[in-house]
């Protein structure tokens, strides 16, 4: 993975955590995966960072930081 990126991964307790960078700086944790992805998309889009979201088996899959189903601005 690149030097600076955002990653959404599942924790053992079932929550979803958003990490930044290779040192896994934890930004926030969410109960729902959709909420974690929405937050991660906003952070990655604003910082022009690469976004990775873990699949069911824990493999990081590169995602687009922008999406037609997600608003560009959070209000």
N, C-alpha and C positions, 0 to 999 in steps of 0.2 A: 504494500500500500504506500501511497505517497506520504510525504512528510507531514502535511497538515490536512486533516480530513475530519469528517463527522461519521460516527458509527452508532447504529441502533442495535442493541443486543439484549437478549433475554437473560434475566438473573434467575438464580435457583428458586427464589420465592415466587416466581411467575411474573414479576413486574418487568417493565421494559426500560432500559437505561440508555441515555444519550451520552456518548463519550466524544471527546475531541482530541485528535492527535495521537502520535505513537506512544505517548506516556499515559494514555487512557484517563485524561482529566474528566471526571464525571461532571456533567452539566446539570442534568435533571433526571428523575425517574418517574415513570407513569404506570398506572395500572393497565391502561389499554395501549396496545401496539399502535393503533391509529393516531392517538394523541402524541406518542413519542415520535412517530414519523412526521407528523405535521410540524412539531417543534423543530425537529432536525432539518426538515426542508427549509424552514424559515432561516435558521442559523446558517445552513450551508449556502443558501441563495444570497443572503446579505454579505457573507464573507467570501463568496466565490470559492467555496470549498467543495471537495468531492464528497459525495454522500454514499455510505455503505449501509445496507440493512441486512441483518442476519436472516437466513431462511430457516425452515423448521429444523434442519440438522445443524444449525449454527455456523454455516458457511456465509461469509460476507459477500453480498451481491451488490455491485455498483448500481445506483439508482440516479435518476435525474433529479436535480434539486428544484426543478420547476415542474408543475403538473397542471393539466387542464382541470383537474378535479380539486385543486387546492388554491385558495386565494393568495395573491401575492402579498397582501398586507393583512396583518392580524389586527383586529380592532377590539 
